[in-house]
Amino acid sequence: MTGGTVYDVVVAGAGLPGLALATAAAHAGLSVAIADAAPIAAVPVDAASFDLRVYAVSPGSASFLHAIGAWQRLAGERLAPIEAMDVRGDRDARLEFSAYDLGERALAWVVEERVLRSVLVAAALEAGVEPFGGTPFVGLQFAPDRASLALPERTLDARLLVAADGVRSWVRHAAGIVAEPKPYGQQGVVAHFECERAHHGVARQWFRSDGSILAWLPLPGRRLSIVWSAPDALAAELLALESAALAERVAVAGNHALGALRSISASAGFPLALLRLATPVAHRLALVGDAAHGVHPLAGQGVNLGFGDAQVLAEVLATRGPVADPGAALTLGRYARRRTEPVLAMQAVTDGLIRVFGRRDPGFAVLRNAGMVAVDRLTPLKRMLAQPALR
Ligand SMILES: Cc1cc2nc3c(=O)[nH]c(=O)nc-3n(C[C@H](O)[C@H](O)[C@H](O)COP(=O)(O)OP(=O)(O)OC[C@H]3O[C@@H](n4cnc5c(N)ncnc54)[C@H](O)[C@@H]3O)c2cc1C
């Protein structure tokens, strides 16, 4: 059934980038609907537990989220600023960044997914976005003047359809865009721990000689969250450990930098994949977030790239001229041009690091560690390396 309404924008997928785009587009005066198989509602935050999925939100993303009325809704006690980063190579090389040195309040803010999702849902509803939650996508059609997304009980027509439905995007597939995520043969193992010593807002990362990358992110209080990007066999081994044994393994891998660790969550693993598309647009369609690109989580930039997509697409829509069609090829071309470079740059950096640290030969290990030491001594170079993460 078609309701007769043709929205300016229909967003397919209410993950974080989808919700942010919907809210920003509504702020720009466009009529917007958003649909998702899951309910679209603010979830009460459980004070006693922390969501396993946490994100390091960059200052650039935070200021965009502030501009659309979401960031200021976050409760301070659920936010942990990253004030410094301590990155170690596999031969004692060390690279340190501090927010103070770079003239920033924080390098990033660690926030749980469900907390961020709740404030984004509240901001979207307040901005007038129409939610269609609990509705899987069942059909997709394109006409010269519109895209039509079929849900089980209605069809949403739009001048512009935005695919924000994740790395295995149903919309991308239904639109005939061929793109297969390329598995890294690794999983991101995530878990939360209480630590014996205060973390003082320092995030830590170890590029290990076994080819895995272990990241410790500060959580509020004396807690931390880990992402251990590990080859499949090691990931399976870590996920099979009892919680106390995993805590000990993580503490040892991090040289007991924060003393003993105690597990405060289950552990989970996420398969990691690279996804590259030739272009994030097609006829009456724009892709944002993981539907448009997959990156390795070693730089913690997946969600920030998605917020960057949302911000740029909303800007392009807002400045297209008052009567222009939001789904016009010209408008979408401007979005594609502005996103190609930052996405490729982030994929090149993360891929390059994986390749450099994936090499086993000892000569190469000496070289890459020497490289890290050299970078650490050069403040302007460090600043340049940190810039993409701050955006
Ligand atoms: C281990 C790990 C750690 C990470 N850590 C970080 C980090 O520290 N910092 C960071 O920035 N990023 C991180 N990321 C990346 C981050 O999780 C993603 O970039 C981000 O969640 C992408 O959001 P998205 O909305 O594009 O996709 P998703 O979060 O997958 O959302 C897609 C939405 O679409 C809906 N949907 C999908 N298919 C359908 C359908 N057929 N019908 C109806 N609805 C549908 C889903 O219900 C969902 O709500 C990490 C990822 C992993 C795997």
The ligand as an SDF file (V2000), in Angstrom:
LIG
                    3D

 53 58  0  0  0  0  0  0  0  0999 V2000
   34.5370   -5.1520   16.8820 C   0  0  0  0  0  0  0  0  0  0  0  0
   34.1370   -3.8260   16.3540 C   0  0  0  0  0  0  0  0  0  0  0  0
   34.5130   -2.7010   17.0350 C   0  0  0  0  0  0  0  0  0  0  0  0
   34.2190   -1.4510   16.5400 C   0  0  0  0  0  0  0  0  0  0  0  0
   34.6610   -0.3680   17.2210 N   0  0  0  0  0  0  0  0  0  0  0  0
   34.4340    0.8400   16.6980 C   0  0  0  0  0  0  0  0  0  0  0  0
   34.9400    2.0150   17.3600 C   0  0  0  0  0  0  0  0  0  0  0  0
   35.5980    1.9690   18.4030 O   0  0  0  0  0  0  0  0  0  0  0  0
   34.6970    3.2120   16.7850 N   0  0  0  0  0  0  0  0  0  0  0  0
   33.9720    3.3080   15.6230 C   0  0  0  0  0  0  0  0  0  0  0  0
   33.8010    4.4130   15.1330 O   0  0  0  0  0  0  0  0  0  0  0  0
   33.4540    2.2260   14.9950 N   0  0  0  0  0  0  0  0  0  0  0  0
   33.6730    1.0020   15.4910 C   0  0  0  0  0  0  0  0  0  0  0  0
   33.1840   -0.0870   14.8380 N   0  0  0  0  0  0  0  0  0  0  0  0
   32.3970    0.0830   13.5970 C   0  0  0  0  0  0  0  0  0  0  0  0
   30.9010    0.3850   13.8660 C   0  0  0  0  0  0  0  0  0  0  0  0
   30.3010   -0.6720   14.5910 O   0  0  0  0  0  0  0  0  0  0  0  0
   30.1410    0.5400   12.5540 C   0  0  0  0  0  0  0  0  0  0  0  0
   30.8710    1.3680   11.6790 O   0  0  0  0  0  0  0  0  0  0  0  0
   28.7630    1.1790   12.7630 C   0  0  0  0  0  0  0  0  0  0  0  0
   28.0030    0.4590   13.6990 O   0  0  0  0  0  0  0  0  0  0  0  0
   28.0040    1.1870   11.4320 C   0  0  0  0  0  0  0  0  0  0  0  0
   26.6970    1.6320   11.5780 O   0  0  0  0  0  0  0  0  0  0  0  0
   25.6230    1.3730   10.4280 P   0  0  0  0  0  0  0  0  0  0  0  0
   24.3930    2.0880   10.8900 O   0  0  0  0  0  0  0  0  0  0  0  0
   26.1630    1.6990    9.1040 O   0  0  0  0  0  0  0  0  0  0  0  0
   25.3350   -0.1860   10.4450 O   0  0  0  0  0  0  0  0  0  0  0  0
   24.5880   -1.0330   11.5600 P   0  0  0  0  0  0  0  0  0  0  0  0
   24.9860   -0.5900   12.9220 O   0  0  0  0  0  0  0  0  0  0  0  0
   24.8140   -2.4490   11.1740 O   0  0  0  0  0  0  0  0  0  0  0  0
   23.0440   -0.6290   11.4020 O   0  0  0  0  0  0  0  0  0  0  0  0
   22.2510   -1.0810   10.3230 C   0  0  0  0  0  0  0  0  0  0  0  0
   20.7760   -0.9690   10.6990 C   0  0  0  0  0  0  0  0  0  0  0  0
   20.0020   -1.4250    9.5710 O   0  0  0  0  0  0  0  0  0  0  0  0
   19.0050   -2.3340    9.9970 C   0  0  0  0  0  0  0  0  0  0  0  0
   18.7770   -3.3040    8.9250 N   0  0  0  0  0  0  0  0  0  0  0  0
   19.7260   -4.0420    8.2840 C   0  0  0  0  0  0  0  0  0  0  0  0
   19.1380   -4.8330    7.3480 N   0  0  0  0  0  0  0  0  0  0  0  0
   17.8010   -4.5820    7.3960 C   0  0  0  0  0  0  0  0  0  0  0  0
   16.6700   -5.0960    6.6760 C   0  0  0  0  0  0  0  0  0  0  0  0
   16.8080   -6.0120    5.6910 N   0  0  0  0  0  0  0  0  0  0  0  0
   15.4240   -4.6480    6.9840 N   0  0  0  0  0  0  0  0  0  0  0  0
   15.2860   -3.6930    7.9590 C   0  0  0  0  0  0  0  0  0  0  0  0
   16.3300   -3.1780    8.6900 N   0  0  0  0  0  0  0  0  0  0  0  0
   17.5710   -3.6210    8.4140 C   0  0  0  0  0  0  0  0  0  0  0  0
   19.5620   -2.9930   11.2530 C   0  0  0  0  0  0  0  0  0  0  0  0
   18.5020   -3.4320   12.1180 O   0  0  0  0  0  0  0  0  0  0  0  0
   20.3920   -1.8520   11.8860 C   0  0  0  0  0  0  0  0  0  0  0  0
   19.6460   -1.0920   12.8100 O   0  0  0  0  0  0  0  0  0  0  0  0
   33.4700   -1.3340   15.3310 C   0  0  0  0  0  0  0  0  0  0  0  0
   33.0390   -2.4820   14.6610 C   0  0  0  0  0  0  0  0  0  0  0  0
   33.3890   -3.7060   15.1420 C   0  0  0  0  0  0  0  0  0  0  0  0
   32.9700   -4.9140   14.3550 C   0  0  0  0  0  0  0  0  0  0  0  0
  1  2  1  0
  2  3  1  0
  2 52  2  0
  3  4  2  0
  4  5  1  0
  4 50  1  0
  5  6  2  0
  6  7  1  0
  6 13  1  0
  7  8  2  0
  7  9  1  0
  9 10  1  0
 10 11  2  0
 10 12  1  0
 12 13  2  0
 13 14  1  0
 14 15  1  0
 14 50  1  0
 15 16  1  0
 16 17  1  0
 16 18  1  0
 18 19  1  0
 18 20  1  0
 20 21  1  0
 20 22  1  0
 22 23  1  0
 23 24  1  0
 24 25  2  0
 24 26  1  0
 24 27  1  0
 27 28  1  0
 28 29  2  0
 28 30  1  0
 28 31  1  0
 31 32  1  0
 32 33  1  0
 33 34  1  0
 33 48  1  0
 34 35  1  0
 35 36  1  0
 35 46  1  0
 36 37  1  0
 36 45  1  0
 37 38  2  0
 38 39  1  0
 39 40  1  0
 39 45  2  0
 40 41  1  0
 40 42  2  0
 42 43  1  0
 43 44  2  0
 44 45  1  0
 46 47  1  0
 46 48  1  0
 48 49  1  0
 50 51  2  0
 51 52  1  0
 52 53  1  0
M  END
$$$$
